Amino acid sequence: MERNDDYRPIACDLYDRLESIATLRSLVRLTLKDEDAGPGGASAEGRIADIYTREDKQEFLRLDGGQEIRLDRIIGILPIG
């Protein structure tokens, strides 16, 4: 889910939480901003396989299924199980 709009860096505490979830290999459901999905947004589930920064300074995570999500699109994190 990559958009052409300007990236907005996320809060440090959210980044730290994502890193912690990735380290623990916890299963998680992410609620995402997605104008096409309506007011409730979209969602994605999986384990966080990687968190990285691209050359253009945009931060992303990759789920174990291969889906890449720009960090400023995350509006909710729910541990599963």
C-alpha positions in Angstrom: 0.0 0.0 0.0 2.1 2.9 -1.2 0.7 6.3 -1.9 2.4 9.3 -3.6 1.5 11.7 -0.8 4.2 13.1 1.6 5.4 10.8 4.2 4.8 11.9 7.8 7.3 10.4 10.4 5.6 8.4 13.1 6.0 9.0 16.9 9.0 7.3 18.5 6.7 5.4 20.9 4.8 3.8 18.0 8.1 2.9 16.3 9.4 1.3 19.5 6.1 -0.6 19.9 6.4 -2.0 16.3 10.0 -3.0 17.0 9.0 -4.8 20.2 6.2 -6.7 18.4 8.7 -7.6 15.6 11.3 -8.9 18.1 8.7 -11.0 19.9 7.4 -12.4 16.6 3.9 -11.7 17.8 0.9 -12.0 15.5 -0.7 -8.7 15.0 -3.7 -7.0 13.2 -2.9 -3.5 11.8 -5.6 -1.0 11.0 -4.5 1.2 8.1 -5.5 4.5 6.6 -7.0 3.8 3.3 -9.2 6.3 1.6 -10.6 3.6 -0.7 -11.7 1.3 2.2 -14.0 3.9 3.8 -14.2 5.3 7.3 -13.0 2.1 9.1 -9.9 1.9 7.0 -8.2 -1.4 5.8 -6.5 -4.0 7.8 -3.6 -6.4 7.6 -2.5 -9.4 9.7 0.7 -11.2 10.2 4.1 -11.1 11.9 6.4 -8.2 11.3 9.4 -9.5 9.4 11.2 -6.3 8.9 11.1 -2.5 9.6 13.2 -0.4 7.3 13.8 3.1 5.8 14.0 3.6 2.1 16.4 6.0 0.5 13.7 8.7 0.3 13.4 8.5 4.1 10.0 6.8 4.1 9.7 4.1 6.8 8.0 0.8 6.0 7.4 -2.6 7.6 7.1 -5.9 5.8 4.8 -8.6 7.1 5.9 -12.3 7.0 3.5 -12.8 4.0 5.4 -10.1 2.0 3.0 -7.2 2.3 4.8 -3.8 2.7 3.1 -1.1 4.7 4.2 2.5 5.1 4.4 3.3 8.8 2.4 6.5 8.6 -0.6 4.5 7.3 -0.9 2.6 10.6 -3.7 3.9 12.8 -4.2 0.9 15.1 -2.3 -2.2 16.4 -4.0 -5.2 17.9 -2.1 -8.2 19.2 -3.8 -11.5 18.2 -3.7 -14.5 20.4 
